[in-house]
Amino acid sequence: MGRLLPLCAIWLAMPAVAEPPPAKPSIDATREPAKPSIDATREIVGATARIRGLSRRRPVKMGVLTRAEILTRIEQRLAQDYSDAEIAIDAAILKRLGLLPRDADYKQTVLTLLTDQVAGFYDPRSRRLNIAAWLPLAMQRPALVHEICHALQDQHFGLRRFVQPIKDNSDRQLARAALVEGDCMGVMIEHLLAPSGRDLGSVGALIDKLAQQVVSGSTSATFRAAPRHLRETLTFPYLFGLRFIQRLRTRHGWSRVNLMFNRPPESTEQIMHYEKYWRRERPTVIRVGRVRQLAGQQLIKEDTLGEFQLRLHVADKAGNPAAVRAAAGWEGDRLAAYRPAGSSALPLVVHLSTWDT
């Protein structure tokens, strides 16, 4: 039930990895064929702005990156936000809870998944759209609509505050990511629906099928072979975020979505249960006090897991239908992990939770 916190931060950083110091020009031949796509991408900016209803306030800087260059930027962002010691602690918690194989190299698994999936990304720190050098524009177009949407979000709402890691509340970070990604997933779907004259609010229950087609069409054998917990947390913001935005679009225009960036969701519960966001049903704050039986142990991590991660934990043992029922009614939780100072052993975990009934 504990999710590696860098996963959420890196994953949210897929459209927001840090810009490194200027490097020497690449001589990789795969860059040359992609250069003409920059002009075509500028045309997509205008189409995306019209769909989303957000004007372009300044030009969107663009560039082309090879796969190796993208991996370098992801690694640099990870190093900026998390130490190797923090990553090791989070991996140990996942392994203690049975959500990651004991012999897994967590950091490398995440880097492999992200590099395998990315087709381009927008970086709010450098305000630059990076285009994948190895894909033709026809294959990139939907992904570019999605990433250009992030550029427009940044110009109007400021995305930097949404990509800052929340190291002691992965549930809140995942919920904020769902707003950012669900918004742009909705824009991408409306772009795909445009030839039929339909919009996101008109497709009803078909939205789940459309979303699954988009996600399954972009996943690889590497992704499908990854631990379920990683797959599910990586796709949560795209799938559940899209459903959340689609509920709003059935009654309102995109301007109502804009208001959410002033009051972002605080929990995955609010994303999964649309009405709880609007009722402002806030999570109960829980604090783990002194645990007498753990005297002499060092507290190495605290986190709030939330309804979605608890659902994943139960699903691993009892199946998905039971997990959905079991996790519903979540009101708040807190995880604390302990181990002897200087030890690298898997930690002891204390988890407290409160429920609606």
Secondary structure, 3 states (H helix, E strand, C coil): CCCCHHHHHHHHHCCCCCCCCCCCCCCCHHHHHHCCHHHHHHHHHHHHHHHHCCCCCCCCEEEEECHHHHHHHHHHHHHHHCCHHHHHHHHHHHHHCCCCCCCCCHHHHHHHHHHHHCCEEEECCCCEEEEECCCCHHHHHHHHHHHHHHHHHHHHHCCHHHHCCCCCCHHHHHHHHHHHHHHHHHHHHHHHHHHHCCCHHHCCCHHHHHHHHHHHHHCCHHHHHCCHHHHHHHHHHHHHHHHHHHHHHCCCCHHHHHHHCCCCCCCHHHHHCHHHHHCCCCCCCCCCCCCHHHCCCEEEEEECCHHHHHHHHHHHHHCHHHHHHHHCCEEEEEEEEEECCCCCCCCEEEEEEEECC
